[in-house]
Amino acid sequence: MTTPAHHVQGLDNDEVPADWPAISAGEIAWLQQRFVQLHGDCRLLWHSPRPFSAAALVEGQQGRYFIKRHHHSVRSAAVLSEEHRFIAHLAAHGVPVARVIADQDGATAVPHGDWTFEVHAEGAGQDLYRDVPSWTPPASVEQAWQAGRMLALLHTASDSFHAPQRATHLLVARDDLIRAEDPIALLSAQLPGRPGLAAYLADKPWQADLHRAILPWHGGLAARLAAEPRLWGHNDWHVSNLLWQTGSGASTVSTVLDFGLASPTSALYDLATAIERNAVAWLQLDRGAQAVRGDIALALLVGYRDARTLSADQVRLLADLLPVVHLDFALSEVEYFHAITGSRANADVAYRTFLLGHADWFRTPAGQGLLATLRGAA
């Protein structure tokens, strides 16, 4: 499943051989038969360095298009269409999203062999963070404010979108375990239907690990979250998933990208995820306090509140969510690496460094300081 010539961003802020081969000229030629927008000359411009799928930017006679290819074990056409329906709803309600292109049969998620393809029109704006590693903080407080405000606008549009929970756990940022009264009992009940995750956890003291690292943060969250309605969120709100309009020294969000992790969670979950992804340089924790950007966290919150009301109690709940907001998704990554790509090493990183390590970090002085900063904004 690898191609030595194609590298992607690894889990240690490095470049590693891709798990999935780069999109080929032959695959583009096949897509040209199905998508009229790709007819004629179609030139490959760029391969994405993101790791969980293969993606490329191409230029045809009708413009530029972003092609994304998933292994069918990760995204079937039906599961991918769940994201597309959410994107279409947001577009109809004024959120600037990249348009999903339908093929000649009206399908936006197209299976071919072992793969599922999707094609998006190029979004408007500059991809300022295209080559920046994940979990890198924004370049400015102003950009964080703009990102927070756009997230609030997305949530307002999402209020009227109603769809069931995603049909997969793989690489989807659900909040089922966080909302559960007993996350360990719920995960135990899930494991028969998630054999890849069950196989990884079989030789791990995972119940004890969760009791130690997660449950102390989780106490009381389920009851408090019961008052937060289910709402489809982006769930991967990082500045690298936004395009920007720049000018006169200011930057505004011009396009929202990448809804691969979207699911029905809650507005607070989505905002907490945005703070986790943007305010902590997780791959540079050796920098100590310099790896934590309380000003970015506050700017995201203030920008959000400029467009959508949050009560003082909600802001306190937001802070309390931060140490466990990654819970469901970290386990999803463990499942993906162990069951799909077969990388025990990456699964170990997802389990030890992401699942347990992020929760543990919030017990450090730097983590406690970030939580205090947010609580002080209530």
C-alpha positions in Angstrom: 0.0 0.0 0.0 3.0 2.3 0.0 4.9 4.1 -2.7 8.4 5.3 -1.8 8.2 8.3 -4.0 5.3 9.8 -2.1 5.7 11.1 1.4 3.3 12.5 3.9 3.3 14.1 7.3 4.1 11.6 10.1 3.1 11.5 13.7 6.4 13.0 14.9 6.4 16.1 12.8 8.4 14.3 10.1 8.0 13.0 6.6 7.2 9.3 6.2 6.3 7.1 3.2 2.6 7.3 2.5 0.3 4.5 3.6 -1.7 5.1 0.4 -0.2 5.5 -3.1 -0.5 8.9 -4.8 -3.3 9.5 -7.1 -2.1 8.3 -10.5 -2.6 9.6 -14.1 -4.6 6.5 -14.8 -7.0 7.3 -12.0 -7.4 10.9 -13.2 -8.1 9.6 -16.7 -10.8 7.3 -15.3 -12.4 10.2 -13.4 -12.4 12.3 -16.6 -14.8 9.8 -18.1 -17.3 10.4 -15.2 -16.9 14.1 -14.4 -17.6 16.6 -17.3 -15.6 19.2 -15.4 -12.4 17.2 -15.9 -12.9 16.7 -19.7 -10.0 17.7 -21.9 -6.5 18.5 -20.8 -6.2 17.9 -17.1 -2.9 18.7 -15.4 -1.7 17.4 -12.0 -0.5 20.3 -9.9 0.1 19.0 -6.4 -0.2 15.9 -4.1 -1.4 16.6 -0.5 1.0 15.6 2.3 -2.0 14.7 4.6 -1.7 11.0 5.7 -5.2 9.4 6.0 -6.1 9.4 2.3 -4.6 10.4 -1.0 -5.5 13.8 -2.5 -4.4 15.9 -5.4 -5.1 19.3 -7.0 -5.6 19.2 -10.8 -6.2 21.9 -13.3 -8.6 21.4 -16.3 -10.2 23.5 -18.9 -13.0 24.5 -16.5 -10.8 25.3 -13.5 -9.0 23.7 -10.6 -10.4 20.7 -8.7 -9.4 18.8 -5.6 -9.6 15.0 -6.0 -9.6 12.9 -2.8 -9.3 9.1 -2.8 -10.2 6.9 0.2 -9.7 3.1 0.7 -13.1 1.5 0.7 -12.4 0.1 4.2 -12.2 3.6 5.5 -14.9 5.4 3.4 -17.5 3.6 1.4 -19.6 5.7 -1.0 -22.5 5.6 1.4 -20.4 6.8 4.4 -18.7 9.5 2.3 -22.1 10.8 1.2 -23.0 11.5 4.8 -20.3 14.2 4.7 -21.5 15.5 1.4 -25.1 16.0 2.6 -23.8 18.1 5.5 -21.6 20.2 3.2 -24.6 20.8 0.8 -26.7 22.0 3.8 -24.0 24.4 4.9 -23.6 25.8 1.4 -27.4 26.3 1.2 -27.2 28.3 4.4 -24.4 30.6 3.5 -21.3 28.9 4.8 -18.4 29.3 2.3 -17.6 25.6 1.7 -15.8 24.1 -1.3 -18.5 22.8 -3.8 -18.7 19.0 -4.1 -18.9 18.0 -7.7 -21.4 15.3 -8.9 -20.5 12.9 -11.7 -22.5 12.2 -14.8 -24.9 10.0 -12.8 -25.4 12.6 -10.1 -23.2 10.8 -7.5 -20.7 12.8 -5.4 -19.0 9.7 -3.9 -17.8 7.3 -6.6 -16.5 3.8 -6.0 -13.8 2.3 -8.2 -12.0 -0.9 -7.4 -10.7 -0.7 -3.8 -11.3 3.0 -3.7 -13.9 5.7 -3.2 -13.3 9.0 -4.9 -14.7 12.5 -4.4 -14.1 15.7 -6.4 -14.4 19.3 -5.0 -14.1 22.6 -6.8 -11.1 24.6 -5.6 -12.1 26.8 -2.8 -11.7 30.6 -2.9 -8.8 32.1 -1.1 -5.2 31.3 -0.1 -4.1 28.1 1.5 -1.8 29.7 4.0 -1.2 26.6 6.0 -1.0 24.0 3.2 2.5 22.8 4.2 2.2 23.4 7.9 2.2 20.3 10.2 -1.0 19.5 12.1 -1.5 21.1 15.5 0.6 24.2 14.6 -1.0 27.3 16.2 -2.3 30.1 13.9 0.1 32.8 12.8 -1.9 35.5 14.6 -4.5 36.2 17.2 -6.6 37.9 14.5 -6.7 34.7 12.4 -7.8 32.8 15.5 -10.6 35.3 16.1 -11.8 35.0 12.5 -11.6 31.2 12.8 -13.7 31.2 16.0 -16.3 33.5 14.4 -16.6 31.3 11.3 -17.1 28.2 13.5 -20.0 29.9 15.2 -21.6 30.8 11.9 -21.2 27.2 10.8 -22.9 26.0 14.0 -25.8 28.4 13.4 -26.2 26.9 9.9 -25.9 23.4 11.3 -28.8 24.0 13.8 -31.3 23.0 11.1 -29.4 20.0 9.8 -30.7 16.7 11.2 -29.1 13.4 10.2 -28.2 10.2 12.2 -24.9 9.4 13.7 -22.1 8.4 11.2 -22.2 4.8 10.1 -18.5 4.3 11.0 -16.1 5.0 13.9 -13.1 5.1 11.6 -11.5 8.5 11.5 -14.7 10.2 12.7 -14.7 12.5 15.7 -17.7 11.2 17.6 -18.4 12.1 21.3 -20.3 8.9 22.3 -17.9 8.0 25.0 -17.6 11.5 26.4 -21.4 11.7 26.7 -21.7 8.3 28.4 -22.2 7.9 32.1 -19.7 5.1 32.0 -17.3 5.4 29.1 -15.5 2.1 29.9 -18.8 0.2 29.9 -19.8 1.7 26.6 -16.5 1.0 25.0 -16.7 -2.6 26.2 -20.1 -2.8 24.5 -18.7 -1.4 21.3 -15.7 -3.7 20.9 -17.6 -6.7 19.4 -18.5 -4.5 16.5 -15.0 -3.0 16.3 -12.8 -6.1 16.0 -9.7 -4.1 14.9 -9.8 -2.0 18.1 -10.7 -5.0 20.2 -7.6 -6.8 18.8 -5.3 -4.0 19.7 -6.7 -3.5 23.2 -6.7 -7.3 23.9 -3.2 -7.1 25.5 -3.5 -3.7 27.0 -4.7 -2.8 30.5 -7.0 -0.3 28.8 -9.7 -0.3 31.6 -7.0 0.6 34.1 -5.4 3.2 31.7 -8.8 4.9 31.2 -9.5 4.8 35.0 -6.3 6.6 35.6 -6.0 9.1 32.7 -9.5 9.8 31.6 -12.1 9.1 34.3 -10.8 11.8 36.7 -11.5 14.4 34.0 -14.8 12.8 33.0 -16.6 13.0 36.3 -19.9 14.9 35.9 -19.5 15.6 32.2 -22.2 13.3 31.1 -24.9 15.1 33.1 -23.7 18.5 32.0 -23.5 17.5 28.4 -27.1 16.2 28.5 -28.2 19.9 28.2 -26.1 20.4 25.1 -28.1 19.4 22.0 -26.6 17.2 19.3 -25.3 19.3 16.5 -23.3 18.3 13.5 -19.8 19.8 13.8 -16.8 20.1 11.6 -14.8 18.4 14.4 -11.4 19.1 12.9 -11.3 22.9 13.1 -7.7 23.9 12.5 -6.5 26.9 10.5 -5.0 24.5 7.9 -8.6 23.4 7.0 -9.5 27.0 6.1 -8.7 29.2 3.1 -8.0 32.8 3.7 -8.6 36.2 2.0 -5.8 38.5 2.8 -5.5 42.3 2.3 -4.8 45.5 4.1 -3.0 43.5 6.8 -6.0 41.5 7.8 -7.1 37.9 7.1 -10.6 36.6 6.9 -11.9 33.0 6.3 -13.0 32.6 2.7 -13.5 28.8 2.5 -14.0 25.9 5.0 -12.4 22.6 4.0 -12.2 19.0 5.0 -15.3 17.6 6.6 -13.9 14.1 7.0 -14.3 14.0 10.8 -17.7 15.7 10.8 -20.5 14.0 12.9 -23.3 15.0 15.3 -21.5 16.0 18.5 -22.2 19.4 20.0 -21.2 23.0 19.6 -19.0 22.9 22.7 -17.3 19.8 21.5 -16.5 21.3 18.2 -15.2 24.5 19.8 -13.2 22.6 22.4 -11.6 20.6 19.5 -10.7 23.8 17.8 -9.0 25.1 20.9 -7.2 21.8 21.4 -6.0 21.8 17.8 -5.0 25.4 17.5 -3.8 26.6 21.0 -1.4 23.8 21.8 1.7 22.9 19.7 1.4 19.2 20.6 4.4 18.2 18.5 6.6 20.8 20.3 5.7 20.2 23.9 9.4 20.3 24.8 9.2 24.1 24.4 7.2 24.1 27.7 5.0 27.2 28.2 5.9 28.4 24.7 4.0 25.5 23.2 0.8 26.8 24.8 -1.0 29.8 23.3 -3.6 31.0 25.8 -4.1 34.1 23.6 -5.1 31.9 20.7 -7.5 30.0 22.8 -9.1 33.2 24.0 -9.3 34.7 20.5 -11.1 31.6 19.3 -13.6 31.9 22.1 -14.1 35.6 21.7 -14.5 35.3 18.0 -17.0 32.6 18.5 -19.0 34.6 21.0 -19.1 37.5 18.6 -21.5 35.5 16.4 -23.1 33.0 18.9 -24.0 33.2 22.5 -22.3 31.1 25.2 -23.2 31.4 28.8 -20.7 31.4 31.6 -21.6 27.8 32.5 -21.0 26.8 28.9 -17.6 28.3 28.9 -16.7 26.4 32.1 -18.0 23.2 30.5 -15.9 24.0 27.5 -12.8 24.2 29.6 -13.7 20.9 31.4 -14.2 19.2 28.0 -10.7 20.0 26.8 -8.7 17.2 28.6 -11.0 14.5 27.2 -12.3 16.0 23.9 -10.0 13.7 22.0 -11.2 10.5 23.6 -13.4 9.0 20.8 -11.2 10.2 18.0 -8.0 8.9 19.6 -9.5 5.4 19.8 -10.6 5.8 16.2 -7.0 6.5 15.2 -5.8 3.4 17.1 -8.4 1.3 15.3 -7.4 2.8 11.9 -3.6 2.2 12.3 -4.0 -1.3 13.8 -6.8 -2.6 11.6 -6.4 -0.7 8.3 -2.8 0.2 7.8 -1.3 -2.5 10.0 1.1 -0.2 11.8 1.5 -1.3 15.4 3.9 1.5 15.9 1.5 4.2 14.9 -1.3 2.6 16.9 1.0 2.7 19.9 1.5 6.5 19.3 -2.2 7.0 19.0 -2.8 5.1 22.2 0.0 6.3 24.4 0.8 9.8 23.2 -2.6 10.9 21.9 -5.2 9.1 24.0 -3.4 9.0 27.3 -0.7 11.6 26.8 -3.0 14.5 26.0 -5.1 13.9 29.0 -2.0 13.6 31.2 -0.6 16.9 29.8 -3.6 18.8 31.2 -2.3 17.9 34.7 1.0 19.8 34.0 1.4 23.4 35.0 1.1 24.4 31.3 -2.1 22.4 30.9 -3.6 23.7 34.1 -2.7 27.2 33.0 -4.7 26.8 29.7 -7.7 25.6 31.6 -7.5 28.4 34.1 -7.3 30.9 31.2 -10.5 29.6 29.7 -12.3 29.4 33.0 -11.3 33.0 33.6 -13.2 34.0 30.4 -16.5 32.7 31.7 
